[in-house]
Amino acid sequence: MFSPFLVITLALWLPAQPRPADTPPRKPHPLAPSIPELSEKEEQQLDAIIDRFIDYDTGKLKGAEGLKALREFETLGPEAIPALIRGLNRAAAIEHSCPALVIAKKLARMLGSTKDVELLEFARENIAAGVEKSRHMGMLQDLRVACMTRRNALLRQGIASPTSPKTLTTAQLIEQTRKETGPKLRPLLAELAMRRGDEPLAAFVGVAEGNSDKQMQQLARNLLVARFANETAAQLKKRLQDDRPEIRKAAIGAIAARGVPLGSELIDCLQDKDATVREAARQLLVRMNRGIDYGPRSSDDYEIERSLREWRAWWNLRSKNR
């Protein structure tokens, strides 16, 4: 019987099934230029397809609906790689072995055909992200190692220039982001997104706050939210206390994206000294409250106190009824 490592390693060197080029060109993904950037709605649709496949593979979804889920999963192409990685991490938490192994082999086959070293870095950094305990930890680590093995082989073949951002230290990348804008800044931010730890956050904040290119500002903010996407509730709480407004806003964005139940903490943000943080917290609370808005509608101290009382009463009632 083949080990998971052997299956994954072999799959990384097998060609992926070709897909017909029947769709118009899309804007490249900021972290992996060989795949298109998808909208939030499209990413959610891919997540739903993968979740239905997991239900099918674990026996929860049967009959015609189950077969439909399988067919939809089988037709997923390289643009679904980020969603497949998220699905793999979710499946790894399930005791049933099949979904995680099937998703891992599909990912390995896709990654095996790419010459996109950024995509391989993205995969290596995100596989097992947020997975603290799983029977599949060995398999996840094998897949990460296989991604790095293929990346290194591509680098030896000259696929990535020796002067590319990948050759720079994190400190050098951060320094470069202070000097560049537009197209030259994008690969620097993409490479920093692959680096571990909190050091790259300074670059994202710097671009979000001070770069003259509005698109790069938004990209930096999106990367901050993505950076916090796999953090625990406790970690997000700590981010809300950061002294940098962009970090606090990004934490609110991550809370919104994942639906983390931090209502009390969001309500506290309504008295934040930064108006953009207050507004981000207010908008998320209104969304959680199905459009009902308790403010605050101004920066007046009395108005803020009134708003806090009403939101806290709402949250306490909601918490009791859950």
Order of alpha helices (4+ residues) and beta strands (2+ residues): alpha-beta-beta-alpha-alpha-alpha-alpha-alpha-alpha-alpha-alpha-alpha-alpha-alpha-alpha-alpha-alpha-alpha
